[in-house]
């Protein structure tokens, strides 16, 4: 039987508390020290591991150290460097176009407005939420594959797979100030315990006592 909204809020509070205890220092696993670099990295991370992205961007930033340099770079030069992340041509094209807009319209800065972020090439809701939460400290819910898988398994959402619909459902039950860290903790838990395999490591799961599906799809 599907839970009521209040029941889901109660469950969410338990999940948040358990994940906080298990992963107190969870955060973004993409390396960056400037907002525009996170924007680049999150585009490269599509269908690629964060670990590989963190290696590849080192060479990218050595050659193109700021927004202006990337905006003026030839797409072929960008592609040559980012190819190991997969989908090199499309990612290079998006990065180039995005940096041009940042340089020409925002004086090299990343806008702190969600709708403005969505207008940047290669930026979807997941990326925009990540920027809003990690860079600007604003409420955010990043519905990546881990978030979608775990929230369905636990019972926070009911059979919803489309990222935007999952995001909208979670906004109703996750306190705004908890959303960003909650999603980072889901990523850590999804990688370490509640993996994509049919039967994850339920025996060592900090959420096992209130996981609706006990790790079975």
Rosetta silent file (secondary structure, phi, psi, omega in degrees, C-alpha in Angstrom):
SEQUENCE: XXXXXXXXXXXXXXXXXXXXXXXXXXXXXXXXXXXXXXXXXXXXXXXXXXXXXXXXXXXXXXXXXXXXXXXXXXXXXXXXXXXXXXXXXXXXXXXXXXXXXXXXXXXXXXXXXXXXXXXXXXXXXXXXXXXXXXXXXXXXXXXXXXXXXXXXXXXXXXXXXXXXXXXXXXXXXXXXXXXXXXXXXXXXXXXXXXXXXXXXXXXXXXXXXXXXXXXXX
SCORE:     score description
SCORE:     0.000 S_00000001
   1 L     0.000  133.859 -178.651    0.000    0.000    0.000 S_00000001
   2 L   -67.371  137.427 -178.979    1.311    3.419   -0.971 S_00000001
   3 L   -73.334  152.883  172.245    2.334    5.604    1.950 S_00000001
   4 L   -75.418  167.905  179.305    0.670    8.904    2.720 S_00000001
   5 H   -60.931  -40.522  179.855    2.671   12.104    2.411 S_00000001
   6 H   -65.838  -38.839  177.953    3.039   12.294    6.188 S_00000001
   7 H   -64.644  -37.997  178.291    4.271    8.703    6.363 S_00000001
   8 H   -69.098  -36.002  176.522    6.844    9.468    3.692 S_00000001
   9 H   -63.910  -40.887  178.056    7.987   12.543    5.612 S_00000001
  10 H   -64.770  -42.965  177.731    8.455   10.398    8.715 S_00000001
  11 H   -63.548  -43.183  179.814   10.389    7.809    6.722 S_00000001
  12 H   -58.785  -40.862  179.577   12.505   10.547    5.118 S_00000001
  13 H   -62.294  -40.209  177.940   13.445   11.874    8.560 S_00000001
  14 H   -65.890  -43.251 -179.756   14.627    8.407    9.623 S_00000001
  15 H   -63.944  -45.390  179.411   16.620    7.940    6.410 S_00000001
  16 H   -58.907  -46.282 -178.572   18.244   11.368    6.714 S_00000001
  17 H   -63.522  -43.064 -179.205   19.256   10.709   10.332 S_00000001
  18 H   -66.262  -41.374  179.890   20.697    7.263    9.534 S_00000001
  19 H   -69.460  -35.911  176.370   22.667    8.511    6.545 S_00000001
  20 H   -60.095  -42.134 -179.059   24.023   11.464    8.525 S_00000001
  21 H   -68.239  -39.724 -177.133   25.352    9.080   11.135 S_00000001
  22 H   -77.008  -36.684 -176.786   26.840    6.716    8.541 S_00000001
  23 L  -130.759   71.032 -174.633   28.302    9.381    6.222 S_00000001
  24 L   -64.765  -26.707 -174.815   28.836   12.547    8.279 S_00000001
  25 L  -111.086   24.103 -177.399   31.226   14.159    5.801 S_00000001
  26 L   -60.875  141.808  178.652   29.549   13.295    2.506 S_00000001
  27 L  -162.833 -174.802 -179.921   30.050   15.796   -0.281 S_00000001
  28 L   -64.985  133.837  179.881   30.659   16.199   -3.987 S_00000001
  29 L   -95.660    5.941  171.508   33.285   13.793   -5.306 S_00000001
  30 L   -90.468  131.323 -178.647   34.162   16.024   -8.256 S_00000001
  31 L   -81.078  131.240  176.547   37.253   18.131   -7.569 S_00000001
  32 L  -163.323  151.635  174.726   36.865   21.885   -8.102 S_00000001
  33 L  -128.799    3.255  174.616   37.933   25.169   -6.546 S_00000001
  34 L  -141.997  149.088 -175.091   35.890   27.514   -8.743 S_00000001
  35 H   -57.520  -41.855 -176.902   32.242   27.371   -9.750 S_00000001
  36 H   -65.210  -28.817  178.920   32.917   27.181  -13.478 S_00000001
  37 H   -69.410  -35.945  176.018   35.141   24.149  -12.957 S_00000001
  38 H   -66.888  -36.296  177.346   32.296   22.246  -11.315 S_00000001
  39 H   -61.037  -42.315  177.537   30.139   23.186  -14.289 S_00000001
  40 H   -66.166  -47.504 -175.315   32.737   21.659  -16.617 S_00000001
  41 H   -64.212  -39.346 -177.726   33.245   18.572  -14.483 S_00000001
  42 H   -68.551  -29.290  174.823   29.568   17.770  -14.097 S_00000001
  43 H   -70.491  -40.707  179.525   29.175   17.839  -17.882 S_00000001
  44 H   -68.430  -24.983 -174.435   32.129   15.490  -18.291 S_00000001
  45 L   -75.074  -10.331  178.056   30.751   13.171  -15.605 S_00000001
  46 L   -61.614  121.182 -178.975   27.809   12.071  -17.756 S_00000001
  47 L    57.167   32.803  178.884   28.326    8.316  -18.330 S_00000001
  48 L  -148.891  150.461  179.691   31.790    8.619  -16.787 S_00000001
  49 L   -75.626  149.634  176.771   33.171    8.119  -13.282 S_00000001
  50 H   -61.660  -36.030 -179.183   33.985   11.133  -11.122 S_00000001
  51 H   -60.173  -43.483  179.587   37.439    9.667  -10.528 S_00000001
  52 H   -68.136  -40.830  178.144   38.264    9.732  -14.227 S_00000001
  53 H   -57.994  -43.963 -178.481   36.855   13.234  -14.633 S_00000001
  54 H   -60.588  -29.260  177.231   39.083   14.463  -11.790 S_00000001
  55 H   -78.492  -46.848 -175.267   42.133   13.193  -13.680 S_00000001
  56 H   -62.848  -40.778 -175.843   41.114   14.477  -17.118 S_00000001
  57 H   -67.227  -20.874  177.510   40.332   18.022  -15.993 S_00000001
  58 H   -59.946  -43.951  178.024   43.865   18.467  -14.670 S_00000001
  59 H   -71.117  -35.433 -179.876   45.173   18.481  -18.244 S_00000001
  60 H   -63.043  -43.992 -176.695   42.244   20.581  -19.430 S_00000001
  61 H   -78.024  -21.726  173.631   42.916   23.340  -16.891 S_00000001
  62 H   -65.521  -39.021 -178.054   46.658   23.308  -17.503 S_00000001
  63 H   -85.775  -34.520 -178.573   45.978   24.271  -21.106 S_00000001
  64 L  -128.652   87.982 -168.888   42.882   26.406  -20.501 S_00000001
  65 L   -80.665   -5.830 -179.973   43.156   27.870  -16.989 S_00000001
  66 L  -150.618  177.223 -177.208   40.106   30.124  -16.950 S_00000001
  67 H   -59.817  -43.782 -179.081   36.711   30.774  -18.506 S_00000001
  68 H   -59.758  -44.984 -178.600   38.129   33.087  -21.152 S_00000001
  69 H   -62.774  -42.394  179.234   40.699   30.544  -22.289 S_00000001
  70 H   -70.258  -35.566  179.650   38.088   27.792  -22.634 S_00000001
  71 H   -64.168  -33.904 -177.713   35.659   30.153  -24.352 S_00000001
  72 H   -92.258   -6.664 -176.954   38.284   30.989  -26.969 S_00000001
  73 L   -71.746  149.559  173.774   39.593   27.428  -27.344 S_00000001
  74 L   -71.420  137.221 -178.650   38.997   25.403  -30.476 S_00000001
  75 H   -58.078  -36.227 -179.924   36.413   22.679  -29.866 S_00000001
  76 H   -62.975  -35.893  178.936   38.787   20.118  -31.395 S_00000001
  77 H   -68.930  -39.136  176.923   41.438   20.961  -28.798 S_00000001
  78 H   -65.159  -44.926 -178.622   38.943   20.530  -25.981 S_00000001
  79 H   -59.993  -40.237 -178.872   37.719   17.261  -27.441 S_00000001
  80 H   -58.128  -37.173 -177.605   41.234   15.874  -27.673 S_00000001
  81 H   -80.618  -40.737 -173.303   41.676   16.321  -23.923 S_00000001
  82 H   -89.474   -1.756 -177.692   38.227   15.230  -22.706 S_00000001
  83 H   -52.091  -38.079  179.959   37.852   12.218  -25.013 S_00000001
  84 H   -59.765  -16.078  178.824   38.720    9.723  -22.222 S_00000001
  85 H   -83.905   -5.053 -177.941   35.468   10.741  -20.499 S_00000001
  86 L    83.046  156.451  179.873   33.439    9.452  -23.444 S_00000001
  87 L    51.318   40.859 -172.061   31.098   11.367  -25.760 S_00000001
  88 H   -54.936  -42.940 -175.343   34.030   13.672  -26.384 S_00000001
  89 H   -66.186  -49.077 -177.289   32.604   15.654  -29.272 S_00000001
  90 H   -68.054  -37.357  179.041   29.281   16.553  -27.688 S_00000001
  91 H   -67.854  -41.438  178.598   30.852   17.301  -24.308 S_00000001
  92 H   -63.637  -40.830  179.871   33.534   19.493  -25.871 S_00000001
  93 H   -64.036  -43.884  179.791   30.908   21.353  -27.882 S_00000001
  94 H   -65.900  -43.109 -179.977   28.748   21.964  -24.793 S_00000001
  95 H   -61.768  -44.478  179.047   31.703   23.084  -22.675 S_00000001
  96 H   -60.288  -48.895 -177.854   32.844   25.496  -25.375 S_00000001
  97 H   -65.894  -39.261 -179.920   29.379   26.995  -25.844 S_00000001
  98 H   -64.259  -46.067 -179.145   28.781   27.198  -22.090 S_00000001
  99 H   -65.179  -34.386  176.404   32.069   28.987  -21.413 S_00000001
 100 H   -60.940  -43.741  179.836   31.354   31.459  -24.216 S_00000001
 101 H   -66.275  -43.150  178.470   28.070   32.399  -22.552 S_00000001
 102 H   -60.051  -42.677 -177.278   29.699   32.720  -19.136 S_00000001
 103 H   -70.961  -43.082 -174.221   32.422   34.945  -20.561 S_00000001
 104 H   -82.827  -32.316 -173.915   30.217   37.095  -22.769 S_00000001
 105 H  -108.414  -24.029 -174.050   27.082   37.405  -20.614 S_00000001
 106 L  -123.466   17.737  177.493   28.171   36.822  -17.026 S_00000001
 107 L    55.887   32.829  177.423   31.700   38.296  -16.906 S_00000001
 108 L    85.112    1.002 -178.850   33.140   34.829  -16.386 S_00000001
 109 L   -97.750  156.849  175.724   30.897   34.059  -13.414 S_00000001
 110 L   -91.887  126.427 -178.846   28.405   31.226  -12.959 S_00000001
 111 L   -64.887  144.764  179.808   24.852   32.543  -12.437 S_00000001
 112 L  -100.043   30.488  179.869   23.223   31.719   -9.099 S_00000001
 113 L  -118.614  126.947 -174.814   19.776   31.426  -10.654 S_00000001
 114 H   -58.526  -46.919 -178.021   18.343   27.974  -11.391 S_00000001
 115 H   -65.683  -35.892  177.511   16.520   28.996  -14.585 S_00000001
 116 H   -66.262  -38.602  177.736   19.599   30.811  -15.885 S_00000001
 117 H   -62.616  -40.814 -178.728   21.682   27.690  -15.299 S_00000001
 118 H   -63.610  -21.572 -179.999   19.195   25.575  -17.254 S_00000001
 119 L   -82.521  -10.533  179.350   19.730   27.826  -20.277 S_00000001
 120 L   -76.708  139.471  179.781   23.443   27.006  -20.391 S_00000001
 121 L   -56.792  132.236  176.954   24.457   24.376  -22.986 S_00000001
 122 L    81.024    3.871 -178.177   24.766   20.904  -21.494 S_00000001
 123 L  -107.338  118.499  175.290   23.144   21.847  -18.190 S_00000001
 124 L  -108.011 -170.216 -177.279   20.041   19.945  -17.082 S_00000001
 125 H   -62.711  -39.728 -179.469   18.134   19.913  -13.811 S_00000001
 126 H   -61.594  -47.706 -179.763   20.576   17.529  -12.137 S_00000001
 127 H   -65.855  -42.415 -179.537   23.575   19.714  -12.954 S_00000001
 128 H   -62.915  -41.213  177.697   21.755   22.932  -12.073 S_00000001
 129 H   -64.098  -40.297  179.291   20.733   21.535   -8.695 S_00000001
 130 H   -61.090  -44.426  178.634   24.298   20.430   -7.990 S_00000001
 131 H   -63.917  -45.724 -178.680   25.595   23.926   -8.720 S_00000001
 132 H   -60.782  -41.076 -178.261   22.873   25.580   -6.651 S_00000001
 133 H   -77.475  -50.812 -173.242   23.551   23.335   -3.676 S_00000001
 134 H   -78.531  -37.636 -176.713   27.314   22.912   -3.695 S_00000001
 135 L   -87.178  -45.789 -171.596   28.388   26.318   -4.984 S_00000001
 136 L  -105.222   -1.714  176.303   25.687   28.638   -3.684 S_00000001
 137 L    64.111   28.506 -179.950   24.457   26.717   -0.635 S_00000001
 138 L  -100.732  160.339  179.434   20.838   26.865   -1.750 S_00000001
 139 L   -54.104  135.219 -176.455   18.206   24.112   -1.447 S_00000001
 140 L  -155.559  145.953  172.572   18.850   21.425   -4.032 S_00000001
 141 L  -133.207  114.028 -176.571   17.898   17.852   -4.879 S_00000001
 142 L   -98.559  106.478 -176.674   20.179   16.080   -7.345 S_00000001
 143 L   -93.740   77.539  174.252   18.344   13.120   -8.841 S_00000001
 144 L   -86.933 -173.347 -175.926   21.154   11.020  -10.232 S_00000001
 145 H   -63.011  -36.523  178.694   20.931    7.248  -10.752 S_00000001
 146 H   -64.467  -46.711 -179.700   21.771    6.510   -7.108 S_00000001
 147 H   -58.912  -46.244 -178.213   19.087    8.871   -5.833 S_00000001
 148 H   -64.482  -45.902 -178.452   16.448    7.413   -8.139 S_00000001
 149 H   -63.737  -49.420 -174.504   17.342    3.797   -7.333 S_00000001
 150 H   -70.230  -41.867 -178.296   17.586    4.211   -3.557 S_00000001
 151 H   -66.314  -30.001  174.320   14.532    6.392   -3.009 S_00000001
 152 H   -71.934  -44.022 -179.563   12.453    3.844   -4.915 S_00000001
 153 H   -63.326  -42.802 -176.779   13.875    0.907   -2.986 S_00000001
 154 H   -70.703  -31.532 -179.075   13.422    2.573    0.378 S_00000001
 155 L   105.895   14.046  177.157    9.871    3.664   -0.419 S_00000001
 156 L   -75.564  -29.960  171.307   10.294    7.422   -0.463 S_00000001
 157 L  -129.036  160.179 -171.829    8.951    7.438   -4.021 S_00000001
 158 L  -115.456   92.283  174.969    6.728    4.876   -5.674 S_00000001
 159 L    64.164   25.675 -179.942    8.020    3.375   -8.901 S_00000001
 160 L   -96.284  127.122 -177.968    9.059    6.728  -10.343 S_00000001
 161 L  -114.045  -19.676 -176.784   12.083    6.582  -12.645 S_00000001
 162 L   -76.336  123.992 -172.530   11.965    9.921  -14.477 S_00000001
 163 H   -51.417  -46.750 -177.039   14.478   12.269  -12.793 S_00000001
 164 H   -64.523  -39.140 -179.944   12.318   15.400  -12.726 S_00000001
 165 H   -67.057  -38.077  176.113    9.334   13.502  -11.281 S_00000001
 166 H   -63.555  -44.862  178.743   11.560   11.980   -8.583 S_00000001
 167 H   -57.570  -48.051 -178.407   12.904   15.447   -7.790 S_00000001
 168 H   -63.099  -37.955  178.892    9.418   16.911   -7.505 S_00000001
 169 H   -66.985  -38.416 -178.149    8.284   14.041   -5.248 S_00000001
 170 H   -73.214  -31.361  177.201   11.295   14.476   -2.958 S_00000001
 171 H   -57.674  -29.095 -177.080   10.785   18.230   -2.627 S_00000001
 172 L   -76.159  -19.830 -172.618    7.505   17.384   -0.858 S_00000001
 173 L  -125.396  -12.870 -179.977    9.111   15.225    1.849 S_00000001
 174 L  -101.466  124.172  176.373   12.754   16.317    2.244 S_00000001
 175 L   -55.678  135.475 -175.539   13.397   19.500    4.288 S_00000001
 176 L   -52.241  -38.569 -177.665   14.964   22.075    1.926 S_00000001
 177 L   -72.352  -11.741 -177.953   18.042   22.512    4.100 S_00000001
 178 L  -100.617  -18.507 -169.235   18.719   18.745    3.989 S_00000001
 179 H   -54.696  -48.938 -174.440   18.276   18.063    0.275 S_00000001
 180 H   -64.151  -50.878  179.810   21.777   18.664   -1.036 S_00000001
 181 H   -66.189  -36.107  177.295   23.645   16.663    1.623 S_00000001
 182 H   -56.161  -45.730 -178.741   20.957   13.972    1.539 S_00000001
 183 H   -68.240  -38.195  176.423   21.626   13.373   -2.157 S_00000001
 184 H   -62.803  -38.406  179.803   25.404   13.277   -1.658 S_00000001
 185 H   -69.714  -34.390  175.434   24.928   10.667    1.067 S_00000001
 186 H   -61.805  -38.035  178.463   22.700    8.614   -1.226 S_00000001
 187 H   -62.620  -47.684  179.908   25.545    8.544   -3.750 S_00000001
 188 H   -61.805  -43.744 -178.797   27.996    7.247   -1.137 S_00000001
 189 H   -67.722  -37.559  179.379   25.511    4.672    0.115 S_00000001
 190 H   -67.468  -31.671  178.516   24.618    3.624   -3.424 S_00000001
 191 H   -78.307  -38.333 -172.177   28.247    3.043   -4.306 S_00000001
 192 H   -91.722  -34.437 -170.300   29.228    1.245   -1.118 S_00000001
 193 L  -128.599  -61.538 -175.773   26.141   -0.686   -0.005 S_00000001
 194 L   -87.821   67.702 -173.763   22.885   -0.283   -1.925 S_00000001
 195 L   -73.943  175.776 -176.321   24.436   -1.079   -5.273 S_00000001
 196 L   -77.390   -7.652  178.267   22.662   -1.554   -8.576 S_00000001
 197 L   -65.041  160.339 -174.742   22.858   -5.326   -8.332 S_00000001
 198 L   -59.898  -42.902  178.236   19.592   -7.185   -7.701 S_00000001
 199 L  -119.035   95.415  179.673   20.483   -8.034   -4.101 S_00000001
 200 L   -68.208 -172.849 -176.399   22.683   -5.319   -2.545 S_00000001
 201 L   -84.909   66.862 -174.879   24.532   -5.662    0.758 S_00000001
 202 H   -63.914  -26.423 -177.194   21.420   -5.486    2.927 S_00000001
 203 H   -66.717  -21.216  179.587   23.169   -7.217    5.830 S_00000001
 204 H  -119.510   23.165 -176.547   25.351   -4.151    6.406 S_00000001
 205 L   -90.587  128.969  179.627   22.874   -1.445    5.396 S_00000001
 206 L   -72.594   -7.573 -179.850   22.135    1.329    7.885 S_00000001
 207 L  -108.351    2.508 -171.385   18.681    1.686    6.328 S_00000001
 208 H   -57.379  -36.422 -174.788   17.709   -2.000    6.395 S_00000001
 209 H   -66.798  -23.111  177.466   15.253   -1.717    9.294 S_00000001
 210 H  -127.634   20.825  175.429   12.983    0.621    7.384 S_00000001
 211 L   -79.610  121.127 -174.134   13.784   -0.186    3.734 S_00000001
 212 L   -61.139  -41.294 -172.453   10.489   -1.054    2.096 S_00000001
 213 L  -104.524    1.170  176.855   11.831   -3.452   -0.513 S_00000001
 214 L    52.124   36.922  173.739   14.785   -4.852    1.422 S_00000001
 215 L    81.469    3.954 -179.083   17.082   -4.272   -1.544 S_00000001
 216 L  -107.189  126.826 -179.353   15.070   -6.245   -4.110 S_00000001
 217 L   -64.005    0.000    0.000   13.821   -4.458   -7.209 S_00000001
